Amino acid sequence: MCAGSPYGDCRRCHGMGHAIKHDRKGRATRGKTCRRCHGHGKRLRTGRRLYNLWLRVYREGQSDTPTPATRPFVKKG
């Protein structure tokens, strides 16, 4: 699910990006911007968040510099 659709609807505003309030006549109007999703209406799924963390750690573990065991032997003098 997280690979096909990494983003889900915000749990607080239900994907609208803002709250709904009613005016004096009872008509629905736009309220304040959602503080949780900052008005985007989307959130990153938990599985995707864990995958991104794993990928970041995996990429940081690989380095381009060779380790002392794999360096070629160099004679001095």
Helices and strands as residue ranges (DSSP letters): E 7-9, E 18-22, E 28-33, E 42-44, H 46-61
